[in-house]
């Protein structure tokens, strides 16, 4: 049974909300490298300070760290347990290591891309900045985050497409409609 999912999308696409809803529906563990980075950024260590600089600048973290974090999560559970990765595989190197790890473990997976256009993303990030006060939603960082996505994440998505692990979801619908589309496309 398919019990491993990656939810990806542009910054502000709603991937966190959709990952949480899918986790609630399936009972699968939820893992967010972005949340891990934000937690590390609160540490008063050289490592924490370095990660805080990355988070606050809008840049993606090093692929080796994201890879370590996701591998630690998936290697600590049994193959019968489900897991949902929110925002994993943001760089092509991560995507390839993710695929290699899943193949090695014998875990089948699907990548769900919550597709949203740039105009809608800018609107959503402004709303989120006002309601959640996230430091990485600073107006100066948004263009950086979108450029990082275009530069690094689009090639990762192309990799997932090339190996038949990609499902596009129309992210410009209501939260409920996006969730319904995900469940429909996964036959859940």
Secondary structure, 3 states (H helix, E strand, C coil): CCCEEEEEECCCCCHHHHHHHHHHHHCCEEEEHHHHHHHHCCCCCHHHHHHHHHHHHCCCCCHHHHHHHHHHHHHCCCCCCCEEEECCCCCHHHHHHHHHHHHHHCCCCEEEEEECCHHHHHHHHHHHHHHHCCHHHCHHHHHHHHHHHHHHHHHHHHHHHHCCCEEEEECCCCHHHHHHHHHHHHCC
